[in-house]
Amino acid sequence: MAQLLITGGAGFIGSHCCDVLLEAGHQLVVLDDFSNSSAIALERVADLHGLSLQRQWAEHHGSGSSISLIEGDVRERQTLDQLFTRAKALGRSIEAVIHFAGLKAVGESVQQPLRYWDVNLVGSQRLLEAMETHGCRTLVFSSSATLYGTPEQVPIAESAPIQPINPYGASKAAVETLLADVAGCSGCSDPVQSSPKGWRIARLRYFNPVGAHPSGRIGEDPNGLPNNLFPFVTQVAVGRREALQVFGDDWPTRDGTGVRDYIHVMDLAEGHRAALKTLLAGPPQLLTLNLGSGQGASVLEVIQATEAASGRSIPYRIAPRRPGDAAITVADPSLAERVLGWRTQRTLNDICRDGWAWQKANPHGFST
Ligand SMILES: NC(=O)c1ccc[n+]([C@@H]2O[C@H](COP(=O)([O-])OP(=O)(O)OC[C@H]3O[C@@H](n4cnc5c(N)ncnc54)[C@H](O)[C@@H]3O)[C@@H](O)[C@H]2O)c1
């Protein structure tokens, strides 16, 4: 099993991915600056596997799974160099990187474009420089369906036009271009390409990651007002917020509310495990894959499913449509199934059950 660097591994998706990768027997080194997460998440992940979270990363790891935490910023070259050098000195070089570290709030990216470009693009650039220097050329990158903008056709295939409509999406599109250049695949739009420069890279375009670990011990813990529907719905159910706003009930959908492709975070984490396995076993290549369920759920369906899971009523009011929103955004995930042998296993009811179990046990997230 491999020694892996997980940037942003304390965050929502990263922590669930750490769980799945520990299960697969990997040794993990997490780099996180905790700008949007808590070390408690990783302590709980370690605990779920009967491990303790190593803060010093001093001893040589045995052959079993392990998890170490380095607090630091992915934009700092020195931190990255130390990390790769130290791993090598301890006898286990970093074989691959999963790069979650980044900022993800669309509205905030409109307010603070420079900060978003800095963390998302410069952070990725520094990481790639360090990887190149230390001879590590396998990377799984967190991209986003946001880069499709307002889609012209659904379900959305990887060949759909890239037309981001906010700085967040633009920064993800820019990193995708940077990765294609680094892999030696500039200007080529085929989602499966061989890399003449010897890189193994997966650009994974997530749809709407939601839900929580089935143990209820880790889940999404957004700072302040949630940006997305899911944490908002469960926060209303648990009594942290009064009511939900539904943006538009006059969309051309089955009940008039917006339809999205929600993917259980454990399915998403398993998609990363599959991508890593495919990259490590295959020739140098650049993969570009949608990770979604291929199913759409409307806002009202999400409210009903959460009411059923929680046994609580979720008050909501209809507000005007938001500019830039689309009626329906659903993935075509068939390429990921063909290339990775992966597809989602969990339903909307599983998502609501697990999301609710997490919220109920941790009404104030990791600060409870
Ligand atoms: N959650 C979504 O809806 C979604 C959808 C598509 C893509 N993504 C992408 O997936 C990745 C993970 O998303 P998430 O939902 O887990 O977000 P998150 O905010 O929970 O996790 C991101 C992690 O990165 C860390 N981080 C941020 N800046 C850093 C820096 N400069 N150095 C080191 N660590 C840093 C944060 O502290 C956090 O732990 C992000 O890149 C995000 O853009 C998320």
The ligand as a Tripos MOL2 file, in Angstrom:
@<TRIPOS>MOLECULE
LIG
   44    48     1     0     0
SMALL
NO_CHARGES

@<TRIPOS>ATOM
      1 N1        -18.0930   20.3320   -1.2870 N.am      1 LIG1
      2 C1        -18.4350   20.6150   -2.5440 C.2       1 LIG1
      3 O1        -19.5880   20.9150   -2.8310 O.2       1 LIG1
      4 C2        -17.4030   20.5490   -3.6500 C.ar      1 LIG1
      5 C3        -17.8310   20.3940   -4.9710 C.ar      1 LIG1
      6 C4        -16.8810   20.3460   -5.9870 C.ar      1 LIG1
      7 C5        -15.5270   20.4670   -5.6800 C.ar      1 LIG1
      8 N2        -15.1550   20.6220   -4.3870 N.ar      1 LIG1
      9 C6        -13.7090   20.7670   -4.0950 C.3       1 LIG1
     10 O2        -13.3020   19.6960   -3.2740 O.3       1 LIG1
     11 C7        -12.2750   20.1210   -2.3830 C.3       1 LIG1
     12 C8        -12.6690   19.7440   -0.9670 C.3       1 LIG1
     13 O3        -13.9270   20.3380   -0.6790 O.3       1 LIG1
     14 P1        -14.6160   20.2140    0.7570 P.3       1 LIG1
     15 O4        -16.0840   20.2980    0.5220 O.co2     1 LIG1
     16 O5        -14.0630   19.0780    1.4900 O.co2     1 LIG1
     17 O6        -14.1530   21.5760    1.3800 O.3       1 LIG1
     18 P2        -13.5720   21.8810    2.8310 P.3       1 LIG1
     19 O7        -13.4630   23.3600    2.9640 O.co2     1 LIG1
     20 O8        -14.3280   21.1400    3.8620 O.co2     1 LIG1
     21 O9        -12.1020   21.2470    2.7130 O.3       1 LIG1
     22 C9        -11.0180   21.9600    2.1930 C.3       1 LIG1
     23 C10        -9.8620   21.7700    3.1610 C.3       1 LIG1
     24 O10        -8.7220   22.4840    2.6530 O.3       1 LIG1
     25 C11        -8.1350   23.2020    3.7260 C.3       1 LIG1
     26 N3         -7.4050   24.3310    3.1300 N.ar      1 LIG1
     27 C12        -7.9280   25.4380    2.5260 C.ar      1 LIG1
     28 N4         -6.9350   26.2330    2.1170 N.ar      1 LIG1
     29 C13        -5.7690   25.6190    2.4320 C.ar      1 LIG1
     30 C14        -4.3960   25.9530    2.2390 C.ar      1 LIG1
     31 N5         -4.0310   27.0960    1.6530 N.pl3     1 LIG1
     32 N6         -3.4700   25.0820    2.7050 N.ar      1 LIG1
     33 C15        -3.8240   23.9280    3.3250 C.ar      1 LIG1
     34 N7         -5.1020   23.5700    3.5210 N.ar      1 LIG1
     35 C16        -6.0610   24.4080    3.0720 C.ar      1 LIG1
     36 C17        -9.2950   23.6120    4.6110 C.3       1 LIG1
     37 O11        -8.9100   23.8980    5.9460 O.3       1 LIG1
     38 C18       -10.1640   22.3490    4.5440 C.3       1 LIG1
     39 O12        -9.7760   21.4130    5.5210 O.3       1 LIG1
     40 C19       -12.1100   21.6120   -2.6040 C.3       1 LIG1
     41 O13       -11.0110   21.8180   -3.4640 O.3       1 LIG1
     42 C20       -13.4020   22.0090   -3.2820 C.3       1 LIG1
     43 O14       -13.2380   23.1250   -4.1340 O.3       1 LIG1
     44 C21       -16.0470   20.6490   -3.3680 C.ar      1 LIG1
@<TRIPOS>BOND
     1     1     2 1
     2     2     3 2
     3     2     4 1
     4     4     5 ar
     5     4    44 ar
     6     5     6 ar
     7     6     7 ar
     8     7     8 ar
     9     8     9 1
    10     8    44 ar
    11     9    10 1
    12     9    42 1
    13    10    11 1
    14    11    12 1
    15    11    40 1
    16    12    13 1
    17    13    14 1
    18    14    15 2
    19    14    16 1
    20    14    17 1
    21    17    18 1
    22    18    19 2
    23    18    20 1
    24    18    21 1
    25    21    22 1
    26    22    23 1
    27    23    24 1
    28    23    38 1
    29    24    25 1
    30    25    26 1
    31    25    36 1
    32    26    27 ar
    33    26    35 ar
    34    27    28 ar
    35    28    29 ar
    36    29    30 ar
    37    29    35 ar
    38    30    31 1
    39    30    32 ar
    40    32    33 ar
    41    33    34 ar
    42    34    35 ar
    43    36    37 1
    44    36    38 1
    45    38    39 1
    46    40    41 1
    47    40    42 1
    48    42    43 1
@<TRIPOS>SUBSTRUCTURE
     1 LIG1         1 GROUP 0 **** ****
